[in-house]
Amino acid sequence: MRKIKEKISTLKLKKKTILVVILLLVAAVLISSMTFYALYKKMSEETVKKNMIRFVQQKKNDIEEYFDSLHTLAYSMSYSSWMQSLFQQNGMDVRTMRELEDSTSYFMGSVSDMNGNIRISTILNDHVRITVPQGNYLDYSIDIQQKDWYPQFQQEGAYVETGVGKGIFTRGNTWYMNVYYPINNMYSLEQMGILVITIGENNMKQFMEGEVVGGYLSLKDAQGNVIIENLPNELKEDKIGHRYSIKEETIKIQNTSLIMEIVMDKEMFHVDNTNIWIGFCIVLVGMMIVFVIIGTIFSHYITTPIIKCKEALLRVRNNEENVYLDNPYHDEIGDLLNGFNEMSESLHDLIEKNRMMSILQKETEYQMLLQQINPHFLYNTLEIINGLILGNKKSEAVKVCETLGKIFRYNLSQSKWITIEEEMVYIRQYLLIMKYKIPDLNVYYDIEKELQENKILKSIMQPLVENSIKHGFYEKSGECCLTIAITKEKEKVQLLVMDNGNGINQEKYRDLMEEFQAIRKNPNQRKETSVHVGIWNVFHRLYLEYGERMEFKITAKEGKGTRIQIYLPKGDNNV
């Protein structure tokens, strides 16, 4: 057994596939058994068909007999003594005529009770209208003789009108059928009025009774209005599927038609083949067991490594590194797994190289941006020292030089991160120098004490302060106010620099926003010039570090001032 297993494992995938095909031929025997099932289905369909024909014929006969009986009933009523006596009005007083009309009404009421409470009304040519005692609220504004179908009614001796609403009555909003019959004088044969039999949807419910098991009926008028139905919910939602069989039959009623839709549930009809099914099931179960065993072995050998390979690919896609698969195979599947392992190893090496290159590039970009700050600051400070010397303020010039030395000693630090307290010391020294340039400068600080030891990127606040001094207060008369705040805002830290300087005009603001957008698209770009190099520099360095996790807001109005708000994610001790 062991030798056989080893021999099979050394076969190439093509030969293994041929072996599997041979096993599948055995499974083909099961397909032949479906012939019996097809015969069984055919017998079931024949049974359904026979029941469908019987059910359709039964309902059709019921409906036709019902309307034939109404036809007979209508002519019997028209020539009854009750109706004919209404035409013998010569010599009758009003009271006798009223009693005769009441008697006719009770007569029609009795007929209505015996025929499922159909509504019966009599419309005489002398505008006398009689209905059953319960009252049907006849609409006296309707003149039957003005209807466009009235000539057809006279010619055929009857007319059927269907619709949804009140019909000849003043009330009602459901389906109805009005059947009109002429009332003739039995002696002169002259038409003396019209007998109206109104059939409502309640009267049609009788056709829902007596259906066969699994048979459903939907009855519609010629306009497609559903009169009555007993269809299951899935049929009402048009979910017919293969379970149901449908047949439509049209029933002619005078000048109109009724559409009868019959639905049969095939699953309600079964052909008794118990003994055959028992034998068939025994063979089927035996062959299924064999097929399942063979299929399981094949599946274990072929699909297991493929599934493992798929799962490993998902792990690689989820950025997992060094994914390795054991490979006990010696055929094409083994080659596949070996290829995956080699790919995984190559990806790991490539990711490591890219990671190192990204770190080096990021650090290089950061240092280049940081180096752009010092020349601007140095240039502004040397201008101040030059002005003090020319103004014979040597002691102030010496003090500025000492402060400048402290600042550059601070700049010599290679640390990327500094505490907020260190940044503020740096800014205060810078503003000490700027006081010589702008005597009316007033600075307001709002630094939360608990944030003093938190670290931020070096030289983030100072370029924004320098930008306010250089651009905001340029040639400004009057008091120059500068506010510097570092506060907590929910889960972030807010850095705020606000001045009452010259602000930013719309064109420069639009250019600055376009430069920010360009940084978002390509963070590794270089920018030699900008409208506000300090603001651009700060945004660029922050975006390299935080990406979309930081927020950078500028609010400015020309001639009123500028407010810059930066929101950085707050860590344990770093921002």
ZADOTI-961648 format. One record per residue: residue in three letters; x, y, z of N, C-alpha, C in turn. Coordinates in steps of 0.001 Angstrom, whole numbers, plus 500000, padded with zeros to 6 digits. Layout:
! residues N
AlaXYZXYZXYZ ...
END
This chain:
! residues 575
Met500839498790500000500000500000500000500869501253500000 Arg501949501158500742502850502297500815503503502566499463 Lys503896501467498761504511501602497448503541502212496442 Ile502291501775496522501269502335495614501112503840495851 Lys501076504213497101500919505626497448502083506456496920 Glu503316505903497069504493506618496586504471506722495065 Lys504013505656494407503972505660492946502960506689492438 Ile501811506746493111500787507734492712501290509150492936 Ser502027509361494035502510510704494352503528511206493341 Thr504215510249492659505207510658491656504604510895490273 Leu503343510534490110502692510774488820502541512266488569 Lys502625512669487314502396514054486962500904514361487044 Leu500633515634487120499251516073487317498344515604486188 Lys498855515553484958498044515116483821497570513683484002 Lys498504512792484437498144511397484650497164511248485816 Lys497372512063486828496427512021487951495040512459487496 Thr495000513429486604493713513897486094493002512787485326 Ile493788512032484522493200510910483785492622509881484746 Leu493351509643485830492860508698486833491555509179487438 Val491470510462487699490244511028488271489094510916487282 Val489384511131485969488338511031484954487758509615484934 Ile488651508607485072488168507228485103487218507012486272 Leu487582507610487411486701507481488574485376508208488337 Leu485432509326487612484207510068487327483279509293486388 Leu483864508410485569483027507576484713482129506669485544 Val482674506266486680481846505478487590480681506327488087 Ala480988507573488356479925508467488819478877508701487751 Ala479260508503486468478301508705485383477130507738485475 Val477346506628486161476255505676486357475107506351487099 Leu475469507237487970474430507955488720473586508831487791 Ile474244509348486767473506510214485843472435509415485108 Ser472774508168484783471786507344484092470558507103484946 Ser470755507115486244469610506900487133468621508060487065 Met469077509206486542468189510356486436467090510123485402 Thr467287509113484548466247508784483576464958508412484283 Phe465105507651485362463919507265486121463244508496486713 Tyr464082509383487183463517510589487772462760511404486726 Ala463312511440485491462634512164484417461274511547484105 Leu461219510211484097459938509534483873458963509858484992 Tyr459480509860486189458631510174487338458071511597487225 Lys458936512539486808458478513912486648457411514017485567 Lys457590513240484490456614513286483409455261512781483881 Met455285511683484672454032511164485209453366512186486129 Ser454193512886486913453639513913487803453011515040487005 Glu453691515435485905453151516519485079451840516119484419 Glu451736514847484010450484514377483428449366514430484456 Thr449704514060485698448702514116486765448242515548486994 Val449219516472487021448883517885487211448020518374486054 Lys448374517960484840447632518394483656446179517932483704 Lys445985516660484109444619516144484192443809516900485245 Asn444430517134486389443723517874487443443450519306487015 Met444381519875486243444187521232485760442973521282484827 Ile442888520351483893441756520326482949440447520151483705 Arg440468519242484673439243518988485438438829520228486237 Phe439815520886486862439524522058487686439015523219486828 Val439661523425485658439244524502484765437810524267484283 Gln437539523034483886436207522733483387435150522895484467 Gln435521522484485685434576522597486797434220524053487065 Lys435228524923487145434988526330487444434286527030486291 Lys434649526642485078433992527245483922432512526894483905 Asn432209525643484183430801525220484229430053525947485332 Asp430713526076486512430054526756487633429697528190487268 Ile430659528900486653430415530309486323429367530434485232 Glu429434529593484200428453529664483115427062529307483620 Glu426948528272484475425642527907485039425085529024485903 Tyr425982529699486635425526530791487505424896531916486680 Phe425573532308485605425036533405484799423837532954483959 Asp423789531688483569422588531181482888421387531242483821 Ser421640530884485105420536530927486076420069532363486307 Leu421048533327486308420659534734486449419846535195485247 His420221534714484081419493535070482869418039534582482946 Thr417891533339483383416541532772483533415765533521484604 Leu416489533827485728415851534538486830415372535914486372 Ala416188536611485598415835537957485161414567537951484308 Tyr414457537014483372413272536990482515412050536506483278 Ser412283535653484279411148535233485105410605536413485899 Met411515537218486433411085538394487190410402539414486281 Ser410965539595485051410391540605484141408944540293483792 Tyr408581539008483651407229538634483259406411538147484453 Ser406905538395485666406134538008486852404962538968487029 Ser403976538500487779402786539330488018403147540599488780 Trp404213540513489611404603541699490382405064542812489437 Met405865542428488459406371543442487542405288543904486578 Gln404529542946486050403518543304485054402429544184485650 Ser402175544008486958401124544824487580401524546291487664 Leu402810546565487579403257547967487625402818548741486385 Phe402531547991485289402169548676484057400646548917483963 Gln399902548324484906398447548454484869398033549604485777 Gln398448550814485444398236551955486335396895552668486096 Asn396178552333485046394905553014484752393907552755485874 Gly393399553801486417392384553672487465392955553492488853 Met394275553354489005394866553184490336395124554545490955 Asp394820554622492270395169555853492975396619555786493425 Val397094556908493943398514557006494335398847556022495448 Arg397926555858496385398188554962497517398309553519497048 Thr397396553126496148397448551749495644398724551511494858 Met399112552534494060400360552402493295401566552297494211 Arg401566553042495323402684552992496269402763551618496913 Glu401583551074497272401572549742497875402084548695496876 Leu401717548862495613402182547930494594403711547999494421 Glu404245549213494464405697549374494351406411548765495550 Asp405827548924496754406434548330497948406409546808497862 Ser405265546272497355405165544816497231406221544290496248 Thr406413545032495155407443544636494175408831544690494804 Ser409071545708495648410370545836496316410633544640497219 Tyr409583544216497990409754543050498867409959541775498056 Phe409292541714496923409456540561496035410909540483495549 Met411458541618495111412850541617494656413793541318495815 Gly413452541789497041414278541485498200414330539995498483 Ser413181539323498322413144537873498551414008537145497530 Val413884537593496263414710536977495218416194537209495498 Ser416527538438495997417921538751496321418438537844497425 Asp417642537628498479418058536761499580418316535334499111 Met417484534860498201417635533481497738418801533314496755 Asn419356534415496283420432534340495298421708535053495782 Gly422002534844497037423285535352497557423330536842497753 Asn422190537457498022422122538901498280422631539738497108 Ile422296539317495901422610540170494756421713541395494823 Arg422179542505494253421390543732494271420506543778493012 Ile419216544003493223418260544027492116417558545378492119 Ser417487546000490967416833547298490851415984547301489587 Thr414893548082489642413995548238488497413921549705488131 Ile414208550029486859414146551413486384413073551465485301 Leu411924552088485608410807552151484666410930553389483790 Asn410248553335482670410332554443481715409731555729482256 Asp408806555594483219408184556802483783408994557342484961 His410285556985484993411235557454485991410992556891487379 Val410121555900487466409937555221488753411089554237488921 Arg411710554246490096412826553350490365412540552600491653 Ile412693551292491556412382550429492696413610549581492997 Thr413961549456494269415076548602494681414642547757495858 Val415524546921496364415161546032497468414954546855498722 Pro414246546321499725413903547115500908415113547699501630 Gln416276547018501601417429547532502331417947548840501720 Gly417633549066500462418034550301499806419432550209499227 Asn419575550582497963420879550530497303421334551904496833 Tyr420616552951497240421031554320496936421232554529495439 Leu420162554352494680420261554512493234420586555953492878 Asp421398556107491838421795557428491356420781557859490293 Tyr419899558797490660418832559212489766419334560092488620 Ser420596560502488687421119561346487606421541560524486398 Ile421616559202486564422069558353485456420863557992484576 Asp420995558278483283419961557940482322420510556814481436 Ile419957555615481640420465554447480927420308554623479416 Gln419222555285479020418948555412477589419959556328476882 Gln420748557090477657421755557972477068423116557296476951 Lys423235556072477435424503555355477368424799555007475903 Asp426092555014475538426447554730474151426202553271473781 Trp426075552418474801425828551004474504424333550667474481 Tyr423460551629474678422022551358474777421460550727473485 Pro421890551178472282421386550504471071421767549022471039 Gln422945548700471467423354547291471506422485546508472488 Phe422149547138473609421286546523474617419922546200474010 Gln419345547155473246418031546930472647418085545820471595 Gln419221545767470901419332544783469838419514543362470400 Glu420340543227471418420667541899471939419764541470473081 Gly419048542409473679418119542062474753418789541935476118 Ala420071542274476220420777542251477506422129542930477310 Tyr422682543443478404424003544068478318424698543918479670 Val426006543648479603426813543484480827427794544645480908 Glu427792545317482053428691546446482292429529546132483537 Thr430860546257483419431730546002484571432584547227484830 Gly433065547328486045433930548447486395434275548429487869 Val434944549491488285435298549669489691434766551021490120 Gly433919551064491127433327552312491587431893552099492025 Lys431049553114491816429678553046492322428677552494491294 Gly429038552474489999428107551946489001426870552825488880 Ile425694552211489038424454552993488958424033553481490331 Phe424874553239491322424547553642492680425342554881493064 Thr424930555523494109425604556739494570426719556414495548 Arg426817555172495957427873554781496895428574553532496385 Gly429812553340496877430566552135496530431847552450495798 Asn432866551652496047434151551869495376434856550539495160 Thr434080549492494846434667548178494621434270547690493226 Trp434758546505492910434405545938491611432912545586491577 Tyr432294545784490417430881545440490263430630544977488832 Met429516544271488664429031543884487324427537544163487295 Asn427128545021486383425709545308486180425226544555484947 Val424200543753485136423601543036484009422213543649483768 Tyr422030544242482585420788544942482255419897544032481397 Tyr418609543935481790417614543161481035416404544064480787 Pro415777543944479613414577544753479352413357544169480081 Ile412471545057480513411191544640481091410100545023480078 Asn409454544014479467408463544249478418407052543955478932 Asn406113544705478389404708544413478663404363543104477956 Met403880542125478734403673540796478178402539540790477141 Tyr401730541841477122400641541887476156401061542657474891 Ser401628543835475086401996544653473922403440544451473490 Leu404222543753474353405655543523474137406445544825474059 Glu405845545888474488406537547179474511407460547222475747 Gln408667547772475541409605547860476662409128548946477613 Met408967548538478888408439549461479894409500549867480914 Gly410664549238480861411701549577481833412900548646481695 Ile413763548729482677414995547936482675415170547301484041 Leu415495546011484029415815545294485261417352545209485367 Val417900545659486500419354545673486707419699544706487838 Ile420532543745487521421053542830488545422529543167488735 Thr422871543617489925424257544015490228424937542913491033 Ile426042542448490490426807541377491135428116541981491639 Gly428374541878492926429601542413493511430634541324493738 Glu431814541731494201432880540751494421432503539738495500 Asn431634540138496440431186539174497468430400538022496846 Asn429625538335495795428857537279495123429763536314494368 Met430957536797493991431861535950493222432679535015494109 Lys432616535235495437433408534392496343432961532930496318 Gln431736532715495886431240531334495855432069530459494918 Phe432748531090493941433532530294493005434883529887493587 Met435209530407494769436430530000495443436245528668496170 Glu435017528240496312434735527022497066434805525801496150 Gly435147524678496759435120523409496041436311523173495148 Glu437425523950495315438572523716494451439304522446494882 Val440062521886493967440816520675494270442023521040495117 Val442612520061495770443795520299496591444945520747495693 Gly445575521864496064446682522387495269446254523262494123 Gly444949523538493988444462524389492907444029525745493429 Tyr444403526809492724444077528169493125443459528888491945 Leu442611529889492255441842530567491223441988532071491373 Ser442161532753490245442126534210490184441157534582489077 Leu440113535365489421439075535728488468439177537220488178 Lys439269537571486872439429538964486460438347539316485453 Asp438040540638485384437101541069484365437863541369483075 Ala437139541831482051437757542042480739438813543139480774 Gln438729544063481730439705545144481840440941544735482638 Gly440947543500483137442100543024483904442001543281485386 Asn440890543839485856440704544061487287440475542728487994 Val441210542512489069441041541274489833439736541364490619 Ile438856540399490361437580540367491079437765539657492414 Ile438306538477492346438505537672493552439625536676493262 Glu440399536346494292441463535372494119441817534750495452 Asn442415533575495415442882532914496636444301532393496447 Leu445109533185495717446470532766495415447361532880496649 Pro448357532008496803449345532161497880450141533443497690 Asn450801533901498759451533535164498713452636535171497671 Glu453349534034497515454445534035496554453944534188495130 Leu452683533733494866452115533913493526451691535359493309 Lys451207536011494373450828537420494255452051538290493997 Glu453225537825494455454463538559494240455165538127492965 Asp454472537388492106454997536929490812456186535994490942 Lys456244535237492044457311534246492218456762532876491840 Ile456557532682490553455931531453490072456906530288490156 Gly458094530449489561459097529393489568458608528158488826 His459212526995489142458854525731488496457851524941489322 Arg457466525496490439456576524741491321455133524773490834 Tyr454745525819490132453336526013489783453121525911488273 Ser451928525454487929451493525392486530450309526344486382 Ile450293527136485317449280528186485151448527527973483836 Lys447220528233483886446395528158482675445322529223482767 Glu445089529907481639444048530935481571442898530426480697 Glu441692530795481111440494530418480360439569531630480308 Thr439038531926479112438135533053478944436693532551478888 Ile435830533174479672434422532789479740433589533950479187 Lys432804533680478150432001534712477498430706534917478263 Ile430435536170478678429197536542479363428576537681478562 Gln427574537371477742426920538365476888427970539104476052 Asn428098540431476262429002541231475450430396541366476064 Thr430616540777477236431923540899477898432469539519478208 Ser433613539496478846434264538223479165434835538283480573 Leu434945537116481178435651536961482441436886536106482175 Ile437984536515482752439247535790482571439517534989483835 Met439611533691483673439834532801484800441266532262484718 Glu442083532548485745443463532080485806443558530992486870 Ile443920529795486434444018528654487339445498528354487578 Val445863528187488846447237527856489225447215526545489996 Met448059525603489571448137524310490235449512524143490870 Asp449516523695492117450756523424492842451202521998492518 Lys452294521889491745452749520570491312453168519693492490 Glu453670520322493539454181519541494663453072518851495451 Met451825519224495169450702518600495882450287517274495243 Phe450918516935494101450549515696493411451753514761493376 His451559513564493808452645512599493886452210511289493220 Val453178510695492548452935509395491925453493508323492852 Asp452730507324493154453139506278494088454054505268493390 Asn455342505383493646456329504438493134457217503963494285 Thr456570503602495375457300503320496607458329502208496441 Asn457913501061495908458821499913495809460007500190494897 Ile459737500855493778460821501170492848461817502129493487 Trp461269503075494218462136504064494859463011503414495935 Ile462489502443496646463283501786497696464503501090497084 Gly464274500314496019465391499639495360466375500618494755 Phe465818501643494140466685502638493516467542503364494555 Cys466951503679495676467672504401496729468806503554497306 Ile468575502235497441469639501367497971470856501403497052 Val470609501255495733471720501303494773472371502685494767 Leu471512503683494801472020505058494751472905505377495949 Val472445504963497137473229505243498348474573504532498283 Gly474555503256497823475816502524497712476796503203496782 Met476321503628495600477201504282494641477651505656495154 Met476768506324495873477132507621496426478253507488497444 Ile478187506431498254479241506225499262480590506038498575 Val480595505184497527481844504955496792482351506260496168 Phe481445507001495550481835508244494887482356509280495883 Val481691509350497045482120510313498067483522509979498557 Ile483787508680498768485120508286499234486182508660498207 Ile485915508300496931486880508611495872487035510129495719 Gly485898510832495746485951512286495611486694512947496751 Thr486529512398497961487214512969499120488724512825498995 Ile489161511635498583490598511412498416491163512360497352 Phe490454512443496240490905513327495158490934514790495617 Ser489872515179496329489779516560496797490900516881497782 His491173515912498664492227516142499658493575516358498979 Tyr493831515596497934495127515696497276495242516953496414 Ile494163517278495686494232518377494723493868519716495357 Thr492723519754496042492209521054496499492889521572497755 Thr493377520659498640493985521120499888495176522046499635 Pro496130521667498793497248522595498558496820523879497856 Ile495797523770496998495324524987496320494694525945497323 Ile493908525398498260493296526243499294494369526869500176 Lys495389526050500540496475526595501351497199527719500611 Cys497394527527499321498058528551498515497205529825498455 Lys495889529650498334494980530805498315495039531566499630 Glu494988530821500749495054531465502069496380532184502263 Ala497471531568501775498778532215501894498827533507501085 Leu498203533494499896498150534721499083497380535825499789 Leu496298535459500481495542536451501254496395537030502376 Arg497207536184503007498098536673504061499124537642503493 Val499640537329502298500588538244501657499895539554501308 Arg498656539453500813497909540665500465497650541540501682 Asn497533540910502854497331541647504103498644542079504739 Asn499704542124503908501015542651504310501769541768505293 Glu501423540494505367502202539585506200503439539149505414 Glu504578539096506085505827538781505418506312537392505813 Asn507250536875505018507865535564505271506830534446505362 Val505841534453504482504849533376504451505476532175503731 Tyr505439531017504374506075529815503814505107528647503891 Leu505075527828502822504198526665502764505038525392502711 Asp504649524413503545505300523105503469504958522448502133 Asn505906521704501576505707521142500242506103519661500212 Pro505116518748500475505420517318500413505200516725499016 Tyr504857517593498024504493517104496689505718517080495764 His505647516182494739506753516037493803506297516216492353 Asp505146516799492148504623516994490797504415518480490548 Glu503467518805489621503224520208489295502724521008490500 Ile501971520345491392501519521047492603502734521442493439 Gly503728520529493539504958520873494248505667522043493614 Asp505683522076492262506308523210491578505571524505491898 Leu504250524422491980503449525603492316503791526129493697 Leu503859525221494685504166525644496048505591526179496150 Asn506532525539495440507901526056495435507953527460494841 Gly507200527654493766507144528980493151506588530023494104 Phe505550529641494875504986530588495834506009530949496905 Asn506710529929497443507697530195498490508805531106497980 Glu509257530877496731510282531738496158509763533162495976 Met508500533277495532507894534601495371507803535325496704 Ser507369534592497772507228535197499090508567535707499599 Glu509615534924499380510941535339499824511421536561499055 Ser511177536576497737511581537720496920510827538983497321 Leu509506538835497598508718539984498039509234540545499349 His509614539638500255510137540092501552511398540919501351 Asp512321540410500493513561541152500236513262542499499591 Leu512328542517498644511985543759497952511350544769498896 Ile510470544279499787509816545178500754510847545788501691 Glu511823544969502131512852545482503024513674546565502322 Lys514032546316501044514790547323500307513986548601500152 Asn512716548482499788511863549675499617511677550418500925 Arg511555549653502030511380550292503332512606551141503689 Met513805550581503471515028551326503764515152552549502857 Met514814552371501579514893553504500656513907554596501051 Ser512697554191501490511679555166501894512123555949503114 Ile512744555229504091513211555901505305514301556905504960 Leu515267556464504125516358557356503746515843558566502988 Gln514889558341502048514338559442501273513568560411502157 Lys512802559863503112512011560706504006512908561579504878 Glu513973560976505403514892561731506238515600562809505415 Thr515971562463504175516637563437503310515723564619503027 Glu514450564329502695513476565397502431513298566271503661 Tyr513220565643504830513007566396506070514172567347506341 Gln515402566838506191516568567660506459516653568817505471 Met516319568557504207516352569622503212515346570715503552 Leu514160570317503999513138571299504380513570572088505606 Leu514184571386506563514612572039507794515688573074507505 Gln516578572768506553517666573671506225517177574925505516 Gln515946574885504968515413576066504282515024577163505276 Ile514849576794506559514350577762507543515445578740507963 Asn516633578203508310517688579022508905518115580210508050 Pro518308580078506718518725581243505922517738582401506013 His516429582134505998515433583213506099515567583935507437 Phe515672583152508492515758583754509823517052584553509966 Leu518159583982509504519447584659509612519433585975508844 Tyr518856585970507662518795587175506836518028588281507565 Asn516860587943508145516054588943508866516807589491510073 Thr517519588601510804518232589038512011519404589936511662 Leu520127589584510609521266590429510201520783591810509781 Glu519593591884509187519030593198508852518789594026510113 Ile518305593364511174518058594077512442519373594566513046 Ile520394593672513076521693594053513652522289595215512863 Asn522179595135511547522695596226510705521998597539511027 Gly520669597471511220519925598688511540520318599258512890 Leu520564598385513875520954598855515211522329599501515182 Ile523245598895514414524599599478514323524540600830513644 Leu523789600922512546523670602205511857523012603257512750 Gly522174602800513663521519603745514582522307603967515855 Asn523568603565515876524431603731517044523869603093518306 Lys523155601978518124522638601229519290523469599959519432 Lys524730600180519838525671599077519877525310598046520934 Ser524856598512522114524531597551523191523375596647522773 Glu522356597253522096521253596440521619521725595466520542 Ala522649595941519684523171595058518633523918593886519249 Val524675594159520334525398593086521012524406592085521623 Lys523335592612522229522335591725522836521671590837521783 Val521400591446520618520790590658519542521755589581519071 Cys523043589940518991524034588944518564524129587792519556 Glu524068588119520857524110587059521867522889586139521741 Thr521726586778521552520501585975521399520566585123520136 Leu521122585703519061521267584958517806522188583761518000 Gly523243583954518810524154582840519087523456581715519819 Lys522603582080520807521854581054521544520924580275520585 Ile520288581030519680519356580383518757520096579415517849 Phe521266579808517337521976578919516422522629577745517137 Arg522989577942518407523433576782519171522295575779519307 Tyr521067576333519486519879575478519552519644574760518209 Asn519890575494517107519677574915515774520696573838515429 Leu521857573894516109522876572883515834522457571500516311 Ser521448571470517172520963570174517648520390569394516472 Gln520747568104516361520299567263515259519007566520515588 Ser518427566812516744517212566100517149516059566465516220 Lys515325565453515842514139565680515011512963566125515872 Trp512883565637517095511787565937518008512301566761519186 Ile511557567776519573511876568571520759510600568734521576 Thr510751569107522853509573569328523688508937570658523321 Ile507668570772523675506960572039523423507616573175524190 Glu508101572870525393508771573892526206510022574405525494 Glu510813573491524895512021573906524166511659574746522946 Glu510610574376522250510173575152521089509759576558521497 Met509090576678522656508631577993523100509808578861523551 Val510840578254524167512046579020524526512674579589523260 Tyr512762578766522230513314579172520948512512580344520360 Ile511154580234520424510291581284519856510423582579520656 Arg510487582469521989510621583676522814511927584410522510 Gln513013583650522283514282584282521931514171584971520573 Tyr513496584299519654513307584904518337512501586201518433 Leu511411586169519214510579587368519342511298588473520098 Leu512250588102520947513058589095521641513853589919520634 Ile514350589224519594515057589931518526514089590785517715 Met512894590233517422511927590949516588511383592204517259 Lys511508592285518596511055593486519305511825594728518840 Tyr513104594490518421513911595609517939513441596071516564 Lys512811595184515848512310595541514518510915596128514586 Ile510075595588515512508682596053515642508460596441517099 Pro508665597697517451508530598115518863507111597914519403 Asp506085598039518542504689597919519009504198596477519018 Leu505110595520519049504719594105519019504287593637520412 Asn503059593083520489502541592501521731502238591028521467 Val502796590195522327502648588744522146501861588171523317 Tyr500874587295523001500048586640524013500256585125523890 Tyr500489584480525033500753583043525061499627582316525793 Asp499260581159525281498286580276525957498789578840525776 Ile499685578423526668500315577101526584499861576280527787 Glu499165575195527548498727574347528650499929573651529282 Lys500010573721530621501180573212531332501378571725531124 Glu500299570967531085500444569518530977500977569075529618 Leu501041570025528655501584569690527344503042570110527193 Gln503617570730528236504966571273528123505986570214527745 Glu505842568995528307506838567948528070506521567095526834 Asn505398567343526216505091566610524982506029567067523864 Lys506374566137522998507314566444521928506595566692520606 Ile507149567625519851506653567913518507507853567978517567 Leu507588568007516259508670568169515297509373569505515511 Lys510662569492515373511451570704515579511111571757514531 Ser511077573039514991510871574202514107509561574115513342 Ile508462573892514073507126573920513471506456575262513742 Met506520575731514992505849576985515349506642578206514874 Gln507992578168514977508808579341514677508621579868513256 Pro508564579013512206508345579558510858507005580275510716 Leu505972579786511442504662580446511373504716581818512046 Val505448581878513208505610583165513901506404584125513015 Glu507493583611512394508314584439511515507495584932510324 Asn506607584119509816505765584523508696504841585676509078 Ser504295585620510327503447586729510804504249588016510900 Ile505515587903511407506347589094511561506703589669510194 Lys507146588784509291507671589239507996506582589745507070 His505456589005506982504399589369506035503215590079506708 Gly502821589582507898501634590137508542501824591564509011 Phe503024591877509591503254593211510171504106594096509282 Tyr504277593695508023505092594496507098504398595833506823 Glu505107596927507163504608598305506961503255598527507628 Lys502995597804508736501731597982509462501895599081510486 Ser500957599987510570500958601045511575500029600659512710 Gly500410601096513907499581600776515062500057599526515778 Glu499248599050516706499630597911517542499641596623516714 Cys500682595815516947500814594514516289500631593427517338 Cys499553592667517208499219591642518205499474590254517618 Leu500132589426518408500437588059517999500033587112519121 Thr499254586098518793498798585103519782499369583743519417 Ile499963583086520411500520581736520246499863580845521294 Ala499220579766520827498499578883521750498779577432521392 Ile498921576618522459499047575161522303498115574539523327 Thr497011573935522822495963573415523706495505572045523246 Lys494811571356524144494229570060523810492845570278523225 Glu492545569573522152491220569596521517490786568158521308 Lys489994567623522249489554566229522216490767565292522187 Glu490922564501521113492032563545521039493221564113520263 Lys493236565422520029494315566027519265494891567228520026 Val496042567706519560496673568897520117496599569994519055 Gln496134571182519476496013572305518550497205573245518716 Leu497867573566517608498900574591517558498305575784516816 Leu498298576957517482497629578120516896498578579309516869 Val498661579967515719499383581229515573498430582201514895 Met498146583343515568497149584288515039497698585699515183 Asp497514586521514139497977587909514180496899588817513615 Asn497074590115513893496140591127513361496811591932512260 Gly497634591212511454498419591877510425497677592101509126 Asn498436592022508033497909592378506717497013591313506108 Gly497041590098506660496207589030506109496756588507504780 Ile495932587766504074496321587184502785495211587472501785 Asn495572588017500628494528588273499631494071586962498988 Gln492951587032498306492328585814497771493215585095496767 Glu493939585835495926494777585204494903495918584412495544 Lys496579585013496541497682584316497209497166583134498029 Tyr495978583319498633495389582218499408495075581029498492 Arg494537581321497308494218580273496349495490579562495880 Asp496567580330495636497842579723495238498391578818496336 Leu498252579262497582498750578461498701497984577154498834 Met496671577202498659495869575977498730496230575008497600 Glu496537575544496420496943574692495301498284574019495590 Glu499199574763496272500486574165496638500296573048497661 Phe499375573245498613499077572185499588498551570943498888 Gln497667571157497926497093570023497202498168569291496407 Ala499119570052495858500214569426495113501079568563496033 Ile501276569015497285502037568214498255501301566923498550 Arg499981566995498699499207565778498978499343564769497839 Lys499387565263496607499497564355495474500904563774495356 Asn501924564587495672503312564132495558504114564702496725 Pro504134563994497876504824564519499063506325564673498872 Asn506903564007497878508357564048497704508810565166496763 Gln507892566045496379508269567123495477509140568158496198 Arg509870568947495430510682570038495981510137571360495457 Lys510185572377496320509644573679495961510689574740496302 Glu511229575377495271512281576359495527511701577695495967 Thr510552578091495415509920579355495789508472579114496111 Ser507897579996496938506489579889497296506000581243497745 Val504700581441497766504117582694498237504503582926499690 His504376581918500506504756581953501923505590580713502199 Val506906580854502034507755579684502129507686579041503508 Gly507512579867504567507442579302505921506238578401506103 Ile505063578857505664503846578051505796503958576797504942 Trp504428576948503707504594575793502802505540574776503404 Asn506647575263503996507651574382504587507063573572505744 Val506318574253506614505726573581507778504717572528507323 Phe503843572895506394502844571928505909503529570719505279 His504586570955504489505273569863503809505880568892504816 Arg506577569411505833507208568533506826506162567772507646 Leu505090568455507990504030567774508752503373566678507918 Tyr503158566942506629502506565932505788503412564722505578 Leu504726564966505466505650563842505359505588562955506595 Glu505343563572507759505348562811509013503994562167509309 Tyr502892562927509111501573562453509558500639562064508412 Gly500871562611507229499918562352506152498569562991506457 Glu497485562280506153496127562822506321495666562798507775 Arg496507562329508698496100562319510110496172563710510728 Met496850564642510101496918566005510632495984566920509831 Glu495549568004510500494695569013509865495434570342509869 Phe495331571076508778496019572359508628495005573362508105 Lys494606574301508955493559575264508574494136576678508569 Ile493809577445507532494212578849507443492959579692507269 Thr492786580656508163491687581617508061492306583002507946 Ala492044583693506858492688584991506632491722585944505937 Lys491884587218506293491111588264505632492053589431505373 Glu492097589886504159493040590933503775492799592191504598 Gly493891592682505241493816593881506064493329593633507479 Lys492942592409507810492400592103509146493303591165509943 Gly493973590236509285494831589319510018494741587901509489 Thr495515587030510127495609585625509706495594584724510939 Arg494893583598510821494884582593511885495232581240511264 Ile496257580584511824496672579262511367496463578274512509 Gln495698577211512242495416576178513234495917574841512695 Ile496708574170513521497230572846513168496745571864514225 Tyr496125570765513779495657569716514693496489568461514442 Leu497206568034515493498077566864515377497569565749516277 Pro497691564489515837497273563375516694498129563308517948 Lys497509563052519085498209563038520371498568561612520754 Gly499877561355520965500329560055521440500537560076522943 Asp501379559151523458501652559120524897502432560358525321 Asn503617560571524720504432561737525027504806562520523781 Asn504382562023522629504700562692521371503435563191520712 Val503586564244519939502452564757519179502704564449517716 
END
